[in-house]
Amino acid sequence: MRKRKTFPKKSFLVIPAILILAGGIAYFYVRTQTADNSIIYEEGLSRLQALENSDISQIEKQLQELEQGSKALQDSDIQETIAKDNMTLSNIELKQAFQGSVIIGDSITESIVEYGFLDTDVVISKRGLSVADASEQIETAIGLHPRNIFMAFGSNDLELYGSDSQAFIDSYRTQLKKLQEALPDSPIYINGILPIQQATIDAVPALGFYPEYNEGLKKLCQEMNCTYIDNAFIVQDNDNMYEPDGEHVVSDYYPKWLTYMAKTAGL
């Protein structure tokens, strides 16, 4: 089914601004013609035209700033309500929301199925999987023709690549290209790597590079026109969200995570 084209809301705000300014020009034209003062008319018209261009540009800039600010505020509100369990979707609602989508990832993603939140027709995962070795899972996802694609890699990649975060990003980019070439109409959402507790990092220093990996993922999302999802707010200042290994998360994390992914993607 062909999607109906939509137009940005801001265009409907800019158009009235243009009409008002155009009306001002026409009004000024009549007044100056009546006064029969062509010099004043030419100067006034030039100023109004310059003002018109300046105002439109300024309006567009202000609209962009308002749109970005509103989105950031809305996202902050969503995070706060999810963190307080005031917006968590039920299991039935989660299954309905993610119907027709796929989530590709490693053991953290695999637990979505183990805890019974979603089924294997949505979750494509493997314990210990790195993004570089996920070609089989990528092909499986492509074969399902999902409406939305969510990816969650990094925990295993930290130990694989260590300080070489660029190698991780390059591997991620390779998999993203496969998905985008095969499914150009399916938006892709990339989950950042969750914070890892310090005691775990002390034991495995390579895990401490996760902030650099996340920064690389943010830039990759901008490059590849994907959406980055930062779930750190769910575990922030809450040690109870972690398993004893300080890296994996308990079952209470999952409905919050899935709800936030659903809200971010507008499911």
N, C-alpha and C positions, 0 to 999 in steps of 0.2 A: 504494500500500500504506500503510495507516495505521500510524504509528509507535507502538510500545508505550510507554506512559507509564512514566517512571522517576521515582524519588524521591531527593532529595538524601541523600547518605551521612550527613550530619550528623544527619538526623532519627532515624536508628537509634541514634545515640549519645545524643541528647536524651531519647528515650523511656525507656531504662533509668534515666536520672537521675530522671525523673518517678516511675517505679515505686518506686525506692528511697526517695525522699522521701515518697511516699504510704504506703509500708510503715512508715516511721518514724512517720507520723501515726497510723496504725492501732495500732501497738505502744504509742505513748504513750497512746492512748485507753484501751486495756485496762488499762494500769498505773494510770492515774489513776482509772478507774472502780473498780478494786479497792480503791484507797485511799480512795475516796468523797470526793475532794477536788475539787469542781467548779470552784473558783476557780483552783487550780493548773492544772487541765485547760484552762480557757478561755484562760489566759495562755499556756500551753505550745502550744496549738493555734494561737493567733494568731502566735506566734513561728515555728512550723514552716511555716505557710502563707507568711509573709513570706520565710522562708529559701528555701522552694520556688521562689517567683517570682524571687527574687534569684539563686539558683543556676542556674535555667534560662536566664535572661538572660545570666548570666556565661558559662555553658557555650557558648551560641550565639556570644557574642562571641569567646571563645577559639577555638572551632572555625573561625570566619571568619578570624581572624588566622593560625591554623595553615594553613588552606587557601591563603590568599594568600601566606604565607611559603613554603610548599611549592611553589607554582606558580612563584614568582619564582626559587627555588633550582633547580627543574627546568629552567626556561627558561635560566638562566645556564649550567647544565651542558650543555644542548643547544648553546648558542652556542659554548661553549669547544670542544666536540668537533667541531663543524662547522668552526670556524676552523682547527683542527689537521688537517683532512681525515680525521678518524676516523669520521665519520658521513655522508659524502656519498653520496647515492644514485646508482646507475648510470643510464645513459641509459634502459635498459629499465625500471628501477624508477620513474624519473621519469615516463615515458609512462604506466605503469600507475597511478601515484598520481594524476595529473592528468586521467585519463580521465573525461569527463563534467563537467569544470570549465572555466571560462574565465578568462583573464588579459587585462585590458584596459589598454592603455597607449600610450606614445609610442615613440621610437626605442630607448630602453633595453630596453623590453619586446620590441620588434620583433627585437632581436638574439637572443632566445631561439630564434626560428625560423631565423635566419641561421646560427647556430652549430649547428643541428641537434638541439637538446635536446627541443623539442616541435614539433608541427605547427600549421598554421593552423586546425584544428578546435578548438584550445584557445586559441591566442594571437590576439587581435583588437587590432591595433595599426596605427599610422601614424606615420611619421617627421615630427617637428615638431608633433605633435598636442598641443593644450591641452585641459584638461578641459571648458572651455566649448564647444569645438567638437567634442566627442566624441559627439554625439547619434546619428550614424549607427552608430558602433561599439556604443553602448549598445543600440540597437534590434537589431543583429545578435546581441548577447549574449542578449537577451531571447528571440529566436527560437530559440535553441539550448536553452533550458530547462535551464541548468546546475545541477548540485547545489551547487556552490560558485563564488563570484565573487571574483576578486582584481583590484584596481585599482592602477595605478602611474602617477601623474601628478605633475607639478611642475616639472620642468626647464625646459620651454618656458613654463610659466605664470609663472615667476620673471621672465622678460624681458617678459612680457605685462603683468603686474600690478605689478611692482616692489615698492615698500614697502606697497602696498595688499593685505596678506595676507587681509583680510576679504573682498575681492571674489573672491579665489581660493576661499576656503572656501564662499562663497555659491554659486559655480558648481558646486563639488563636491557641495554639498547638493542642488542641483537634479537632478543626474544620479543621485545615490543614491536620491532619492525615486522616480524613474522605475523603477529596478531593484526597489526594495522593494515598490512597488505592483503591479508585474507578476509578481514572483517572491518572494512573502512568506516562502516556506519555504527560500530559498537564502541561507545566511549570506554576508556580505560582509567581505572582508579588505582593508584599505587599507595599502599600503606607503608608508612615509615617504620623503621625498626624501633621497637619499644626500648625505653631506658633499661639498662642492666644494672643490677645492684653492685655496689662497690666491692663487696667481699668476693663476688664472682669474678669481677674484673681483676682483682688482685691475684686470684688463682689462675686466670686465663687472660693475660694482658691484651691479647688481640681483640677481645671483646670491647675494650675501651675505645675503640675507633668508631663506635656506632654514630656519634654526632657527625663525624666527617662523612660517613656513608649517607646519612640523612640529608646533609647539605647537598651532596651530589645527586640524590634522588629528586630534590626540589628543582634543581637546575635541569635535570633530565626531563622532568614533567613539563617545564616551560619549553624546552627544546622540541619535545615530541607531542605537545598539545594534549597532555594527560592531566589528571587531577591528583594532587598529592593529599593524602589523608594523614594527619598527625593525631595519633591516639594516645599520646603521652599523658594527656589530662586525666585519663581513666585510672592510671596507676600512680599519678603524682602524689607524693606524701602519703602513700597508702601501701605499706609493706605487706598488708594482708592479701593483696592482689597477686603476690608472687608465690610460686612453688618454692620449696626449700633450696632449689638450685639457683635461685635469684635471677633466672632468665625466663623461664616459662611462667605462665599465669594460670590462676585457678579458674574454676568454672564461672564464678561471679563476674569475671571480666567479659565473658563472651556475649551475653545479651546486650551489654553496653556497647561493645565494639560493633556488633552487627547492627544495632540500632543507629549508631553514628554513621556507619557506612551507608545504610539505607537512606538516612536523612541527607547525607552529603550528595548522594546520587539522585535524590528526589524520587525514590522508589515508593 
